């Protein structure tokens, strides 16, 4: 953002907008009081002018009324500026929560099918997830696109293009702030579905009907005037008005259904207009960003043109809620059909391209989510894509969900073969699972085109597969072992069907005995390596360490450990070469208040 720290910069921007809110609130209060004074002046002067027949007082009342109307408009604009300033302040408040590691206080974000190959295992979506940490999208489509990108690797060409776009967006703090603030509250997703549903509706107002709705009200008016002049009888205009009433009622339901789609979401239309106009006015250099900017044009029309038309006619469509005034006006003028005709003309002009415009906006929001990480996170960098052979090298890699001050970075490098693995042994709670998730989350970011939390990160196009979180289900009749076996079977099958995969395996086969667990885990790793897979496997089974020698270096042993200081276990979360030589399980039980001495003596005596 600037040379100052991201936290300091967000605090400065937040405080500046907070001052704007305070100043505008004060101005709005003063204008509100002035409005009240002018309204009272209008009432008093108008009443006096009426009772005294005083033209001077009448002129004063008229002046007060004009000034009142001016202040109403001015007051509304000040309130709008205040709301925007508050929205901008809230943007930086949310970023500060992310930087402080409090993203769980933000609205949950993202969605993934329960059977997704790794989303649940590495906390990609949902509450307390990677997407919740980075998501700055405000449209429903933007949120879905970000989920899709995180959950499915992009092609190398797309990754490179998106990376260039992210690098350009990272310093564009004002643009990113506007795209968040102008969308409205963070807990409300702008959904374009009602507008898109309207664009797919069959046209109702045909050309003959257009002529009818224009000519009939004018004819009724002409006949009414003629009747009052004594030229025609009253039944002439009354009969035609009756026919007009039948026409109005015949199309009432169709008009109301259409209006409910666009008028009920008029606030969304205004927000989409602000966002699309912001994109329209931005200046981009990256090819991917220029294409997105071009896609928000529809049939050559700029968003400032076609969204303004939609907002105008959606506003007129809102009149259908003003019963009984609307009822009378519609019968007299066929108001609903006139408005629907205008909306259908708008639809004919831009409707077919509207979906792609909203899609482009969602893609830009997703790119801004990655750009915000690159701009704000002091440990973020853009990864290096390597296509010649499968590689994974990370220097000072850390988990993106942890705040910077709590991170412990580690170097993680797979042996230099196309099929290789790290076997991670270590004490309980020492960091094995966190490392697996850190690798998985950063690799998912890299494959989506995003920045990673590492000093340097080299990766290849792979497909992530994981077995870390296993859900046994009484309803499905699935035991823990059966559920885990199902996940492992999927990992193995995918390694055979579509290599290369990058596996993340945490304590394989926990639901069985030690011998079966060792043999099964060993067979799975050998099977995966034989099929060109790469990855990490965390285990308490130190016997798996023999794979390092047996596979001629394709497997490397690393470990985490702990030290005992003043009777307390201390973890440094540093990854070390080799196999762990200690176990802390019994010490953890003792620290939990479980006395093992009697059991130990009994077992020893036995």
C-alpha positions as CSV (number, residue, x, y, z in Angstrom):
1,X,0.0,0.0,0.0
2,X,2.7,2.5,1.1
3,X,6.1,2.3,2.8
4,X,4.3,2.3,6.2
5,X,3.2,-1.0,7.7
6,X,-0.2,-2.4,6.4
7,X,-1.7,-2.1,9.9
8,X,-0.6,1.5,10.3
9,X,-1.9,2.4,6.8
10,X,-5.3,0.8,7.5
11,X,-5.6,2.6,10.8
12,X,-4.8,5.9,9.2
13,X,-7.4,5.4,6.5
14,X,-10.0,4.1,9.0
15,X,-9.4,7.1,11.3
16,X,-9.6,9.6,8.4
17,X,-12.9,8.1,7.2
18,X,-14.2,8.1,10.8
19,X,-13.5,11.9,11.0
20,X,-15.4,12.3,7.7
21,X,-18.4,10.4,9.2
22,X,-18.4,12.6,12.3
23,X,-18.2,15.8,10.2
24,X,-20.9,14.7,7.8
25,X,-23.1,13.6,10.7
26,X,-22.8,17.1,12.2
27,X,-23.6,18.7,8.9
28,X,-26.6,16.4,8.4
29,X,-27.9,17.3,11.8
30,X,-27.6,21.0,11.1
31,X,-29.3,20.6,7.7
32,X,-32.1,18.6,9.4
33,X,-32.7,21.5,11.8
34,X,-32.7,24.0,9.0
35,X,-35.2,21.9,7.1
36,X,-37.5,21.9,10.1
37,X,-37.2,25.7,10.5
38,X,-38.0,26.3,6.8
39,X,-40.9,23.9,6.9
40,X,-42.4,25.7,10.0
41,X,-41.7,29.0,8.3
42,X,-43.6,27.8,5.2
43,X,-46.6,26.6,7.3
44,X,-46.7,29.9,9.4
45,X,-46.2,32.2,6.4
46,X,-48.5,30.2,4.2
47,X,-51.2,30.2,6.8
48,X,-50.8,33.9,7.5
49,X,-50.9,34.7,3.8
50,X,-54.1,32.6,3.3
51,X,-55.9,34.2,6.2
52,X,-54.8,37.8,5.5
53,X,-54.7,37.5,1.7
54,X,-51.2,39.0,1.8
55,X,-49.2,38.5,-1.3
56,X,-45.9,39.4,0.4
57,X,-46.4,36.7,3.0
58,X,-47.3,34.4,0.2
59,X,-44.1,35.1,-1.6
60,X,-42.2,34.5,1.6
61,X,-44.0,31.2,2.0
62,X,-43.0,30.2,-1.5
63,X,-39.4,31.2,-0.9
64,X,-39.4,29.1,2.3
65,X,-40.8,26.1,0.3
66,X,-38.2,26.4,-2.4
67,X,-35.4,26.6,0.2
68,X,-36.9,23.6,2.0
69,X,-36.9,21.5,-1.2
70,X,-33.3,22.5,-1.9
71,X,-32.3,21.5,1.7
72,X,-34.1,18.2,1.3
73,X,-31.9,17.4,-1.8
74,X,-28.8,18.7,-0.1
75,X,-29.5,16.7,3.1
76,X,-30.0,13.5,1.2
77,X,-26.7,14.0,-0.5
78,X,-24.9,14.6,2.7
79,X,-26.5,11.5,4.2
80,X,-25.3,9.5,1.2
81,X,-21.8,10.8,1.6
82,X,-21.9,10.0,5.3
83,X,-23.0,6.4,4.6
84,X,-20.2,6.0,2.0
85,X,-17.7,7.3,4.5
86,X,-18.9,4.9,7.1
87,X,-18.7,2.0,4.5
88,X,-15.1,3.0,3.7
89,X,-14.3,3.1,7.5
90,X,-15.8,-0.4,7.9
91,X,-13.6,-1.7,5.0
92,X,-10.4,-0.9,6.9
93,X,-11.9,-2.2,10.2
94,X,-12.4,-5.5,8.5
95,X,-8.8,-5.5,7.1
96,X,-7.5,-4.8,10.6
97,X,-9.4,-7.8,11.9
98,X,-7.8,-9.9,9.3
99,X,-4.3,-8.6,10.1
100,X,-4.9,-9.3,13.8
101,X,-5.9,-12.9,13.1
102,X,-9.5,-12.3,14.0
103,X,-11.0,-13.1,10.7
104,X,-13.4,-15.5,12.5
105,X,-15.3,-12.3,13.5
106,X,-16.1,-11.7,9.8
107,X,-19.0,-13.2,8.0
108,X,-18.4,-16.8,6.9
109,X,-17.4,-17.1,3.3
110,X,-17.3,-19.8,0.6
111,X,-18.9,-23.0,-0.1
112,X,-17.8,-26.5,-1.2
113,X,-19.4,-29.8,-1.6
114,X,-18.9,-32.1,1.4
115,X,-17.2,-34.6,-0.9
116,X,-14.6,-32.1,-2.2
117,X,-11.2,-33.7,-2.3
118,X,-9.5,-31.3,0.2
119,X,-11.5,-28.2,1.0
120,X,-12.6,-29.4,4.4
121,X,-9.2,-30.9,5.3
122,X,-7.2,-27.7,4.8
123,X,-9.9,-25.2,5.9
124,X,-10.5,-23.6,2.5
125,X,-14.1,-22.4,2.9
126,X,-16.7,-21.8,5.6
127,X,-16.2,-20.5,9.1
128,X,-12.6,-19.9,10.3
129,X,-11.3,-20.7,6.8
130,X,-8.8,-19.4,4.3
131,X,-11.6,-17.8,2.2
132,X,-13.0,-16.1,5.3
133,X,-9.5,-14.7,5.9
134,X,-9.0,-13.3,2.4
135,X,-12.5,-12.7,1.0
136,X,-13.2,-9.1,0.1
137,X,-15.9,-9.9,-2.4
138,X,-19.4,-8.4,-1.9
139,X,-21.4,-10.0,-4.8
140,X,-22.7,-13.5,-4.6
141,X,-21.0,-14.4,-7.8
142,X,-17.7,-13.0,-6.6
143,X,-17.8,-15.2,-3.5
144,X,-18.6,-18.3,-5.6
145,X,-15.8,-17.5,-8.1
146,X,-13.3,-17.2,-5.3
147,X,-14.5,-20.5,-3.8
148,X,-14.2,-22.2,-7.2
149,X,-10.7,-20.8,-7.8
150,X,-9.5,-22.0,-4.4
151,X,-11.0,-25.4,-5.0
152,X,-9.8,-26.2,-8.5
153,X,-6.3,-25.6,-10.0
154,X,-6.1,-23.2,-12.9
155,X,-4.0,-23.9,-16.0
156,X,-0.4,-22.5,-16.1
157,X,-1.4,-19.9,-18.7
158,X,-4.3,-18.7,-16.6
159,X,-2.1,-18.7,-13.4
160,X,0.4,-16.4,-15.1
161,X,-2.2,-14.0,-16.4
162,X,-4.0,-13.8,-13.0
163,X,-0.7,-13.3,-11.2
164,X,0.0,-10.3,-13.4
165,X,-3.4,-8.9,-12.6
166,X,-2.9,-9.5,-8.9
167,X,0.5,-7.7,-9.0
168,X,-1.1,-4.7,-10.7
169,X,-4.1,-4.6,-8.3
170,X,-2.0,-4.8,-5.1
171,X,-0.9,-1.2,-5.0
172,X,-4.3,0.1,-6.2
173,X,-5.6,0.6,-2.7
174,X,-8.1,3.3,-3.6
175,X,-9.8,1.1,-6.3
176,X,-10.0,-1.9,-4.0
177,X,-11.4,0.2,-1.2
178,X,-14.1,1.6,-3.5
179,X,-15.1,-1.8,-4.8
180,X,-15.7,-2.9,-1.2
181,X,-17.3,0.3,0.1
182,X,-19.6,1.0,-2.8
183,X,-21.1,-2.5,-2.6
184,X,-22.8,-1.8,0.8
185,X,-22.8,-3.8,4.1
186,X,-20.4,-6.7,4.3
187,X,-23.0,-9.1,5.6
188,X,-25.3,-8.6,2.5
189,X,-24.3,-10.3,-0.7
190,X,-25.3,-8.5,-3.9
191,X,-27.2,-11.2,-5.9
192,X,-27.7,-10.5,-9.6
193,X,-30.0,-13.5,-9.9
194,X,-33.3,-11.4,-10.0
195,X,-32.0,-9.2,-12.8
196,X,-30.7,-12.2,-14.8
197,X,-34.0,-14.0,-14.3
198,X,-35.8,-11.0,-15.7
199,X,-33.5,-11.0,-18.8
200,X,-34.6,-14.6,-19.5
201,X,-38.3,-13.8,-19.4
202,X,-40.3,-14.0,-22.6
203,X,-41.3,-10.7,-24.0
204,X,-44.8,-9.7,-23.1
205,X,-45.4,-6.3,-24.7
206,X,-45.5,-7.0,-28.4
207,X,-45.5,-4.3,-31.1
208,X,-49.4,-4.3,-31.5
209,X,-49.7,-4.0,-27.7
210,X,-47.2,-1.1,-27.7
211,X,-49.4,0.8,-30.1
212,X,-52.5,0.0,-28.0
213,X,-51.0,1.2,-24.7
214,X,-49.9,4.5,-26.3
215,X,-53.1,5.2,-28.2
216,X,-55.8,4.0,-25.9
217,X,-55.2,6.4,-22.9
218,X,-54.9,9.3,-25.3
219,X,-58.1,8.3,-27.0
220,X,-59.9,8.0,-23.7
221,X,-58.7,11.5,-22.8
222,X,-59.8,12.9,-26.1
223,X,-63.2,11.3,-25.8
224,X,-63.6,12.6,-22.3
225,X,-62.7,16.2,-23.4
226,X,-65.1,15.9,-26.3
227,X,-67.9,14.7,-24.0
228,X,-67.4,17.6,-21.6
229,X,-67.6,19.9,-24.6
230,X,-70.9,18.3,-25.5
231,X,-69.6,16.8,-28.8
232,X,-69.9,13.2,-27.7
233,X,-71.9,11.3,-25.1
234,X,-70.2,10.2,-21.9
235,X,-70.7,6.6,-22.7
236,X,-68.1,6.9,-25.5
237,X,-65.1,7.6,-23.2
238,X,-66.6,5.5,-20.4
239,X,-66.9,2.4,-22.7
240,X,-63.3,2.8,-23.9
241,X,-62.1,3.3,-20.3
242,X,-63.9,0.0,-19.4
243,X,-62.0,-1.8,-22.2
244,X,-58.8,-0.1,-21.0
245,X,-59.5,-1.4,-17.4
246,X,-59.9,-4.9,-18.8
247,X,-56.5,-4.6,-20.6
248,X,-54.9,-3.4,-17.4
249,X,-56.3,-6.3,-15.3
250,X,-55.4,-8.9,-18.0
251,X,-51.7,-8.1,-17.7
252,X,-51.7,-7.2,-14.0
253,X,-50.1,-10.5,-12.8
254,X,-47.4,-10.6,-15.5
255,X,-46.5,-7.0,-14.8
256,X,-46.4,-7.5,-11.0
257,X,-44.2,-10.6,-11.4
258,X,-41.7,-8.7,-13.5
259,X,-41.6,-5.7,-11.2
260,X,-41.0,-7.9,-8.2
261,X,-37.8,-9.1,-9.9
262,X,-36.3,-5.7,-10.6
263,X,-38.1,-3.2,-8.3
264,X,-37.7,-5.3,-5.2
265,X,-33.9,-5.3,-5.7
266,X,-33.6,-1.7,-6.8
267,X,-31.0,-1.2,-4.0
268,X,-28.9,-3.9,-5.6
269,X,-29.2,-2.3,-9.0
270,X,-27.9,1.0,-7.5
271,X,-25.0,-0.9,-5.9
272,X,-24.2,-2.8,-9.1
273,X,-24.2,0.5,-11.0
274,X,-21.7,2.0,-8.6
275,X,-19.4,-1.0,-8.8
276,X,-19.6,-1.4,-12.6
277,X,-19.0,2.3,-13.1
278,X,-15.9,2.1,-10.8
279,X,-14.6,-0.7,-13.1
280,X,-15.5,1.3,-16.2
281,X,-13.4,4.3,-15.0
282,X,-10.3,2.3,-13.8
283,X,-7.1,2.3,-15.8
284,X,-5.5,-1.1,-16.2
285,X,-2.4,-2.5,-18.0
286,X,-2.6,-6.2,-17.3
287,X,-4.2,-8.1,-20.2
288,X,-6.5,-10.0,-17.9
289,X,-7.8,-6.8,-16.3
290,X,-8.3,-5.1,-19.6
291,X,-10.4,-8.0,-20.8
292,X,-12.5,-7.8,-17.6
293,X,-13.0,-4.1,-18.2
294,X,-14.1,-4.7,-21.7
295,X,-16.6,-7.4,-20.6
296,X,-18.5,-5.0,-18.4
297,X,-19.5,-3.2,-21.5
298,X,-22.7,-4.6,-23.0
299,X,-23.3,-4.3,-26.7
300,X,-20.9,-1.4,-26.7
301,X,-22.7,0.4,-23.9
302,X,-20.9,1.5,-20.7
303,X,-22.2,0.5,-17.3
304,X,-22.9,4.2,-16.5
305,X,-25.4,4.1,-19.4
306,X,-27.2,0.7,-19.2
307,X,-27.3,0.5,-15.4
308,X,-28.6,4.1,-15.1
309,X,-31.4,3.1,-17.5
310,X,-32.2,0.0,-15.4
311,X,-32.2,2.0,-12.2
312,X,-34.5,4.7,-13.7
313,X,-37.1,2.2,-14.9
314,X,-36.8,0.0,-11.8
315,X,-37.6,3.2,-9.7
316,X,-40.7,3.8,-11.8
317,X,-41.7,0.1,-11.4
318,X,-41.6,0.5,-7.6
319,X,-44.7,2.6,-8.0
320,X,-46.8,-0.6,-8.1
321,X,-46.5,-0.8,-4.3
322,X,-48.3,2.6,-3.8
323,X,-51.9,1.4,-3.5
324,X,-54.4,3.0,-4.0
325,X,-52.8,5.8,-6.0
326,X,-51.1,3.3,-8.3
327,X,-54.3,1.5,-8.9
328,X,-56.1,4.6,-10.2
329,X,-53.1,5.8,-12.3
330,X,-52.7,2.4,-13.9
331,X,-56.4,2.2,-14.9
332,X,-56.2,5.7,-16.4
333,X,-52.8,5.4,-18.2
334,X,-51.9,1.7,-18.4
335,X,-48.9,2.7,-16.3
336,X,-47.6,-0.8,-15.7
337,X,-47.5,-1.8,-19.3
338,X,-45.7,1.4,-20.2
339,X,-43.0,0.7,-17.6
340,X,-42.8,-3.0,-18.5
341,X,-42.4,-2.0,-22.2
342,X,-39.4,0.2,-21.2
343,X,-37.9,-2.5,-19.1
344,X,-38.3,-5.0,-22.0
345,X,-36.6,-2.6,-24.4
346,X,-33.7,-2.3,-21.9
347,X,-33.6,-6.1,-21.8
348,X,-33.5,-6.4,-25.6
349,X,-30.6,-3.9,-25.7
350,X,-28.4,-5.3,-23.0
351,X,-30.0,-8.3,-21.4
352,X,-28.0,-11.0,-23.3
353,X,-24.6,-9.5,-22.2
354,X,-25.6,-8.7,-18.6
355,X,-24.6,-12.1,-17.1
356,X,-21.1,-11.8,-18.5
357,X,-20.8,-8.3,-17.1
358,X,-21.7,-9.5,-13.6
359,X,-19.3,-12.5,-14.1
360,X,-16.5,-10.1,-15.0
361,X,-17.2,-8.1,-11.9
362,X,-17.1,-11.2,-9.7
363,X,-13.8,-12.2,-11.2
364,X,-12.3,-8.8,-10.5
365,X,-13.5,-9.1,-6.9
366,X,-11.8,-12.4,-6.5
367,X,-8.6,-11.0,-7.9
368,X,-8.9,-8.1,-5.5
369,X,-9.1,-10.7,-2.6
370,X,-5.7,-12.0,-3.7
371,X,-4.3,-8.5,-4.2
372,X,-5.3,-7.5,-0.7
373,X,-3.2,-10.4,0.7
374,X,-0.2,-9.4,-1.4
375,X,-0.6,-5.8,-0.4
376,X,-1.3,-6.3,3.3
377,X,0.5,-9.4,4.5
378,X,4.2,-8.7,5.3
379,X,5.1,-12.3,4.5
380,X,3.2,-12.6,1.2
381,X,4.9,-13.1,-2.2
382,X,3.9,-14.3,-5.6
383,X,4.9,-18.0,-6.2
384,X,7.1,-19.3,-9.1
385,X,5.4,-21.7,-11.5
386,X,7.7,-24.6,-12.7
387,X,6.3,-26.8,-15.5
388,X,9.2,-29.0,-16.6
389,X,9.1,-31.5,-13.7
390,X,7.1,-31.7,-10.4
391,X,8.8,-29.5,-7.8
392,X,7.9,-28.1,-4.5
393,X,10.2,-25.7,-2.7
394,X,9.2,-23.3,0.0
395,X,11.4,-20.9,2.0
396,X,10.0,-19.5,5.3
397,X,6.5,-20.9,4.6
398,X,3.8,-20.2,7.2
399,X,0.1,-20.7,7.7
400,X,-2.0,-17.9,6.1
401,X,-4.6,-18.1,8.9
402,X,-2.2,-17.2,11.6
403,X,-1.4,-13.5,12.3
404,X,2.2,-12.5,11.3
405,X,3.4,-12.1,14.9
406,X,2.4,-15.7,15.8
407,X,3.8,-17.4,12.7
408,X,6.7,-19.8,12.8
409,X,8.1,-20.1,9.3
410,X,9.7,-23.3,8.0
411,X,11.5,-24.3,4.9
412,X,9.7,-27.2,3.2
413,X,11.3,-28.8,0.1
414,X,10.6,-32.2,-1.5
415,X,13.5,-34.4,-2.6
416,X,14.5,-33.5,-6.1
417,X,12.6,-36.3,-7.9
418,X,9.4,-36.3,-9.8
419,X,7.8,-38.6,-7.2
420,X,8.9,-37.7,-3.7
421,X,7.5,-37.3,-0.2
422,X,8.3,-36.0,3.2
423,X,7.5,-38.3,6.2
424,X,6.9,-36.0,9.2
425,X,7.2,-37.5,12.6
426,X,7.0,-35.6,15.9
427,X,5.5,-35.0,19.3
428,X,1.9,-34.5,19.9
429,X,0.8,-30.8,19.4
430,X,4.3,-30.0,17.9
431,X,3.0,-28.7,14.6
432,X,2.6,-31.7,12.2
433,X,-1.0,-31.1,11.2
434,X,-0.5,-27.3,11.1
435,X,2.4,-27.7,8.6
436,X,0.3,-30.0,6.4
437,X,-2.5,-27.4,6.3
438,X,0.0,-24.6,5.8
439,X,1.4,-26.4,2.7
440,X,-2.1,-27.2,1.5
441,X,-3.5,-23.7,1.9
442,X,-0.5,-22.0,0.3
443,X,-0.5,-24.5,-2.6
444,X,-4.2,-24.0,-3.1
445,X,-3.5,-20.2,-3.3
446,X,-0.7,-20.7,-5.7
447,X,-2.8,-23.0,-8.0
448,X,-5.6,-20.4,-8.0
449,X,-3.2,-17.6,-8.9
450,X,-2.9,-16.0,-5.5
451,X,0.0,-15.0,-3.3
452,X,1.5,-17.3,-0.8
453,X,2.8,-16.8,2.8
454,X,6.4,-17.6,2.1
455,X,9.7,-15.8,1.2
456,X,10.0,-18.0,-1.9
457,X,7.6,-20.7,-3.2
458,X,8.2,-22.9,-6.3
459,X,5.5,-25.2,-7.4
460,X,4.3,-27.2,-10.3
461,X,0.8,-27.8,-11.7
462,X,-0.6,-30.6,-9.5
463,X,-4.0,-31.6,-8.0
464,X,-4.2,-31.6,-4.2
465,X,-5.6,-34.6,-2.5
466,X,-5.9,-34.9,1.3
467,X,-6.9,-37.2,4.1
468,X,-6.7,-35.2,7.3
469,X,-10.2,-34.7,8.7
470,X,-12.4,-37.7,8.7
471,X,-16.1,-37.6,9.5
472,X,-17.7,-40.7,10.9
473,X,-21.5,-40.6,10.6
474,X,-24.1,-42.6,12.5
475,X,-26.7,-41.5,10.0
476,X,-24.7,-42.8,7.0
477,X,-23.7,-45.9,8.9
478,X,-20.0,-45.0,8.4
479,X,-17.5,-45.9,11.0
480,X,-14.3,-43.8,11.4
481,X,-12.2,-46.4,9.8
482,X,-14.6,-46.9,6.9
483,X,-14.8,-43.1,6.4
484,X,-11.0,-42.7,6.4
485,X,-10.6,-45.7,4.1
486,X,-13.0,-44.1,1.6
487,X,-10.9,-40.9,1.6
488,X,-7.7,-42.8,1.1
489,X,-9.2,-44.9,-1.7
490,X,-10.1,-41.6,-3.5
491,X,-6.5,-40.3,-3.1
492,X,-5.0,-43.5,-4.5
493,X,-7.6,-43.7,-7.3
494,X,-6.9,-40.1,-8.4
495,X,-3.1,-40.8,-8.4
496,X,-3.7,-43.6,-10.8
497,X,-6.3,-41.7,-13.0
498,X,-4.9,-38.2,-13.3
499,X,-1.3,-37.7,-12.1
500,X,0.4,-35.8,-10.7
501,X,-1.3,-35.4,-7.4
502,X,0.1,-33.7,-4.3
503,X,-1.1,-35.7,-1.2
504,X,-1.5,-34.5,2.4
505,X,-1.9,-37.4,4.7
506,X,-2.3,-37.1,8.5
507,X,-2.0,-40.1,10.7
508,X,-3.2,-42.7,8.2
509,X,-5.5,-45.5,9.4
510,X,-6.0,-44.3,12.9
511,X,-9.0,-46.5,13.2
512,X,-7.1,-49.8,13.4
513,X,-4.3,-51.5,15.3
514,X,-0.7,-50.6,15.2
515,X,0.5,-53.4,12.9
516,X,-2.3,-52.9,10.4
517,X,-1.7,-49.2,10.6
518,X,2.0,-49.5,9.8
519,X,1.6,-52.0,7.0
520,X,-1.3,-50.1,5.4
521,X,0.4,-46.7,5.6
522,X,3.6,-48.1,4.1
523,X,1.7,-49.7,1.3
524,X,-0.2,-46.6,0.5
525,X,2.9,-44.4,0.4
526,X,4.7,-46.9,-1.8
527,X,1.7,-47.1,-4.1
528,X,1.4,-43.4,-4.4
529,X,5.1,-42.9,-5.1
530,X,5.0,-45.6,-7.8
531,X,2.4,-43.6,-9.6
532,X,4.3,-40.3,-9.6
533,X,2.6,-38.7,-6.7
534,X,4.3,-36.3,-4.4
535,X,3.4,-34.9,-1.0
536,X,3.6,-35.0,2.8
537,X,2.6,-37.7,5.3
538,X,2.5,-37.0,9.1
539,X,2.7,-40.0,11.4
540,X,3.6,-41.2,14.9
541,X,4.9,-44.4,13.4
542,X,8.6,-43.9,13.4
543,X,9.1,-47.3,11.6
544,X,8.0,-45.6,8.4
545,X,11.3,-43.7,8.5
546,X,13.0,-46.8,6.9
547,X,11.4,-45.7,3.6
548,X,14.1,-43.0,3.2
549,X,16.8,-45.7,2.7
550,X,14.5,-48.1,0.9
551,X,13.3,-45.6,-1.8
552,X,16.8,-44.3,-2.6
553,X,16.1,-40.8,-1.3
554,X,12.6,-40.3,-2.8
555,X,11.4,-40.1,0.8
556,X,13.0,-37.8,3.3
557,X,12.4,-37.8,7.0
558,X,11.7,-34.6,8.9
559,X,10.3,-34.0,12.4
560,X,9.0,-31.7,15.1
561,X,9.9,-32.0,18.7
562,X,9.5,-30.4,22.1
563,X,11.7,-29.6,25.1
564,X,11.0,-29.8,28.8
565,X,11.7,-26.5,30.7
566,X,10.9,-26.2,34.4
567,X,8.4,-29.1,34.1
568,X,6.6,-27.5,31.2
569,X,6.7,-28.7,27.6
570,X,7.8,-26.0,25.2
571,X,7.3,-26.2,21.4
572,X,9.3,-24.2,19.0
573,X,7.4,-25.5,15.9
574,X,10.6,-25.8,13.9
575,X,11.0,-28.4,11.3
576,X,14.1,-30.5,11.6
577,X,15.8,-33.2,9.5
578,X,15.6,-36.8,10.6
579,X,13.2,-38.9,12.7
580,X,11.9,-37.7,16.1
581,X,13.6,-39.5,19.0
582,X,11.2,-38.7,21.8
583,X,7.5,-39.1,22.6
584,X,5.4,-36.7,24.8
585,X,2.2,-38.6,25.0
586,X,2.6,-39.8,28.5
587,X,3.9,-36.4,29.7
588,X,0.7,-34.9,28.2
589,X,-1.5,-37.3,30.1
590,X,0.3,-36.5,33.3
591,X,-0.1,-32.7,32.7
592,X,-3.8,-33.4,32.1
593,X,-4.0,-34.7,35.7
594,X,-3.9,-38.5,34.9
595,X,-1.7,-40.4,37.4
596,X,0.1,-43.1,35.4
597,X,2.4,-44.3,38.2
598,X,0.1,-47.0,39.6
599,X,-0.8,-48.3,36.2
600,X,2.9,-48.3,35.2
601,X,3.8,-50.3,38.4
602,X,1.0,-52.8,37.8
603,X,2.0,-53.3,34.2
604,X,5.6,-53.7,35.1
605,X,4.9,-56.1,37.9
606,X,2.7,-58.1,35.7
